[in-house]
Amino acid sequence: MVASAVTGPDDLVLSLERMNRIESVDTTNRTMTVQAGTILQRVQERADAEGMLFPLDLGARGSCTVGGNISTNAGGNRVIRYGMTRESVLGLEAVLADGTVVSSMNSMIKNNTGYDLKQLFIGSEGSLGVVTRAVLRLREKPRSRETVLIATRSFDQLPALLKLLDSRLNGTLSAFEVMWADFYALVTSFPAHQSPPLKHGYSHYVLAEALGGDPATDKERMLAALQEAAEEELVADAVLAQNESQRTSMWAVRDDVDQIYQYDPMYTFDVSLRIGAMKDYVDSVEQELLAEFGADRYRKFTFGHMGDGNLHFAIHAGSDDAVHPLIERCVYEPLRAIGGSVSAEHGIGLEKKPYLSISRSDVEIEVMRRLKSALDPNGILNNGKIFDFPQAA
Ligand SMILES: Cc1cc2nc3c(=O)[nH]c(=O)nc-3n(C[C@H](O)[C@H](O)[C@H](O)COP(=O)(O)OP(=O)(O)OC[C@H]3O[C@@H](n4cnc5c(N)ncnc54)[C@H](O)[C@@H]3O)c2cc1C
């Protein structure tokens, strides 16, 4: 997503494809020990077969590996409830640049014995070590799943709707995905395959999901929360999935991100910011794009994991590649003043390197370099990603 796995002619590529063994599952301690090349979907399926849940879930589930998830600290659709990958990793094993094997295969939730070394390898995009094994944290499998698609008349209703659902659903709210009208129309119109579960014309569409433990009452609780939201005029229309097929169709709408590639080239963005600053930020990006390109010269689609303050933009502005940095400026610059992040969940790689300083201070970047210098002094591990090492003269 950010050219973090891109290689040059002088690089060696290390494949962990055959390190794909699920070594053990412990349902009492609620852990699974895996090799780093294991595909995420296999981990999810094995957890499910054991009556447990591995909560990390994202569109790339069928191809991405646990090692990749760890190295990018992947987020996905259930962060609001279970946190990012970091929250689902209890321990790991990594091989350092000098061949040292750091076995930090902790399987306890609490362990404050000095530095928590695993955190160094989570989200560091393979620049500090090669992750080879991991102890994953499992959760109890939910016994109910309530999925609802809600339409609103403006952005203003969304923060209050999120708070209302979160407070009324007894801690079971697991997803709060928002699609702006432009994205919703794209993924529910020909040539996209899904028909719109709610009619076009509203300003925003929320896909919310609760994972609960009591099928007998969870549906009633969701309906009561929706009723209250409607009375407070936070909901213009809503549809609750009545069966697995309807739920799958609703998620298929949200997951059909590939429709953005009807426009070529399409540039994608993954930013995060305070929910309270979101409306003004999206407006300022629009203003910047208007000023840069004029109303008829660009297409923008907006969606994201709003419950986590995470927005994705997909923007097309003609076929000339020279527009890419101009679009990046329109998206990233307004984040500076509001303390937002240029990368919510995809990392920095090569693509966002020029913009790291919008979200990180010089001191923070210098400390990152010191860590790199301590663990990989010769710069042999995914070098040139995130920041220049050694520092460019
Ligand atoms: C369709 C789609 C949807 C997505 N949706 C989401 C989403 O909702 N939320 C989200 O957070 N992300 C999302 N992503 C990004 C996704 O999280 C990452 O692509 C994925 O986690 C990376 O895993 P991978 O095995 O594909 O790693 P790769 O792409 O192979 O590598 C990614 C990085 O990790 C490093 N790396 C890989 N394995 C190891 C290892 N064993 N040790 C050390 N470093 C390693 C690589 O060097 C590279 O820097 C999506 C991606 C796609 C394609």
The ligand as an SDF file (V2000), in Angstrom:
LIG
                    3D

 53 58  0  0  0  0  0  0  0  0999 V2000
   -7.1770   -5.2810   -0.2770 C   0  0  0  0  0  0  0  0  0  0  0  0
   -6.3940   -4.7660    0.8920 C   0  0  0  0  0  0  0  0  0  0  0  0
   -7.0770   -4.2600    1.9960 C   0  0  0  0  0  0  0  0  0  0  0  0
   -6.3700   -3.7920    3.0980 C   0  0  0  0  0  0  0  0  0  0  0  0
   -7.0690   -3.3050    4.1590 N   0  0  0  0  0  0  0  0  0  0  0  0
   -6.3930   -2.9080    5.2310 C   0  0  0  0  0  0  0  0  0  0  0  0
   -7.0830   -2.4620    6.3900 C   0  0  0  0  0  0  0  0  0  0  0  0
   -8.3120   -2.3730    6.4140 O   0  0  0  0  0  0  0  0  0  0  0  0
   -6.3480   -2.1300    7.4620 N   0  0  0  0  0  0  0  0  0  0  0  0
   -4.9660   -2.2010    7.4540 C   0  0  0  0  0  0  0  0  0  0  0  0
   -4.3290   -1.8890    8.4660 O   0  0  0  0  0  0  0  0  0  0  0  0
   -4.3130   -2.5930    6.3690 N   0  0  0  0  0  0  0  0  0  0  0  0
   -4.9790   -2.9380    5.2730 C   0  0  0  0  0  0  0  0  0  0  0  0
   -4.2850   -3.3460    4.1800 N   0  0  0  0  0  0  0  0  0  0  0  0
   -2.8140   -3.3730    4.2370 C   0  0  0  0  0  0  0  0  0  0  0  0
   -2.4100   -4.6790    4.9220 C   0  0  0  0  0  0  0  0  0  0  0  0
   -2.4760   -4.4920    6.3240 O   0  0  0  0  0  0  0  0  0  0  0  0
   -1.0210   -5.0430    4.5950 C   0  0  0  0  0  0  0  0  0  0  0  0
   -0.9190   -5.1190    3.1840 O   0  0  0  0  0  0  0  0  0  0  0  0
   -0.6750   -6.4200    5.1950 C   0  0  0  0  0  0  0  0  0  0  0  0
   -0.8740   -6.4400    6.5980 O   0  0  0  0  0  0  0  0  0  0  0  0
    0.7770   -6.7210    4.9110 C   0  0  0  0  0  0  0  0  0  0  0  0
    0.9910   -8.1060    5.0330 O   0  0  0  0  0  0  0  0  0  0  0  0
    1.7670   -8.8800    3.8530 P   0  0  0  0  0  0  0  0  0  0  0  0
    2.0110  -10.2550    4.3590 O   0  0  0  0  0  0  0  0  0  0  0  0
    1.0340   -8.6970    2.5960 O   0  0  0  0  0  0  0  0  0  0  0  0
    3.1480   -8.0770    3.8770 O   0  0  0  0  0  0  0  0  0  0  0  0
    4.0080   -7.5120    2.6830 P   0  0  0  0  0  0  0  0  0  0  0  0
    3.2080   -6.6050    1.8210 O   0  0  0  0  0  0  0  0  0  0  0  0
    4.7510   -8.6120    2.0590 O   0  0  0  0  0  0  0  0  0  0  0  0
    5.0350   -6.6290    3.5190 O   0  0  0  0  0  0  0  0  0  0  0  0
    4.6080   -5.4690    4.1910 C   0  0  0  0  0  0  0  0  0  0  0  0
    5.7850   -4.9170    5.0110 C   0  0  0  0  0  0  0  0  0  0  0  0
    6.0750   -5.8030    6.0890 O   0  0  0  0  0  0  0  0  0  0  0  0
    7.4170   -6.2900    5.9710 C   0  0  0  0  0  0  0  0  0  0  0  0
    7.3780   -7.7090    6.3470 N   0  0  0  0  0  0  0  0  0  0  0  0
    6.5630   -8.6750    5.8370 C   0  0  0  0  0  0  0  0  0  0  0  0
    6.7750   -9.8380    6.4900 N   0  0  0  0  0  0  0  0  0  0  0  0
    7.7220   -9.5960    7.4330 C   0  0  0  0  0  0  0  0  0  0  0  0
    8.3690  -10.3890    8.4180 C   0  0  0  0  0  0  0  0  0  0  0  0
    8.0770  -11.6760    8.5880 N   0  0  0  0  0  0  0  0  0  0  0  0
    9.3010   -9.8050    9.2050 N   0  0  0  0  0  0  0  0  0  0  0  0
    9.6280   -8.5030    9.0510 C   0  0  0  0  0  0  0  0  0  0  0  0
    9.0370   -7.6990    8.1230 N   0  0  0  0  0  0  0  0  0  0  0  0
    8.1080   -8.2350    7.3340 C   0  0  0  0  0  0  0  0  0  0  0  0
    7.8350   -6.0620    4.5200 C   0  0  0  0  0  0  0  0  0  0  0  0
    9.2230   -5.8670    4.4300 O   0  0  0  0  0  0  0  0  0  0  0  0
    7.0850   -4.7840    4.1950 C   0  0  0  0  0  0  0  0  0  0  0  0
    7.7860   -3.6720    4.6960 O   0  0  0  0  0  0  0  0  0  0  0  0
   -4.9530   -3.8220    3.0830 C   0  0  0  0  0  0  0  0  0  0  0  0
   -4.2660   -4.3400    1.9750 C   0  0  0  0  0  0  0  0  0  0  0  0
   -4.9700   -4.7940    0.8830 C   0  0  0  0  0  0  0  0  0  0  0  0
   -4.1950   -5.3360   -0.2840 C   0  0  0  0  0  0  0  0  0  0  0  0
  1  2  1  0
  2  3  1  0
  2 52  2  0
  3  4  2  0
  4  5  1  0
  4 50  1  0
  5  6  2  0
  6  7  1  0
  6 13  1  0
  7  8  2  0
  7  9  1  0
  9 10  1  0
 10 11  2  0
 10 12  1  0
 12 13  2  0
 13 14  1  0
 14 15  1  0
 14 50  1  0
 15 16  1  0
 16 17  1  0
 16 18  1  0
 18 19  1  0
 18 20  1  0
 20 21  1  0
 20 22  1  0
 22 23  1  0
 23 24  1  0
 24 25  2  0
 24 26  1  0
 24 27  1  0
 27 28  1  0
 28 29  2  0
 28 30  1  0
 28 31  1  0
 31 32  1  0
 32 33  1  0
 33 34  1  0
 33 48  1  0
 34 35  1  0
 35 36  1  0
 35 46  1  0
 36 37  1  0
 36 45  1  0
 37 38  2  0
 38 39  1  0
 39 40  1  0
 39 45  2  0
 40 41  1  0
 40 42  2  0
 42 43  1  0
 43 44  2  0
 44 45  1  0
 46 47  1  0
 46 48  1  0
 48 49  1  0
 50 51  2  0
 51 52  1  0
 52 53  1  0
M  END
$$$$
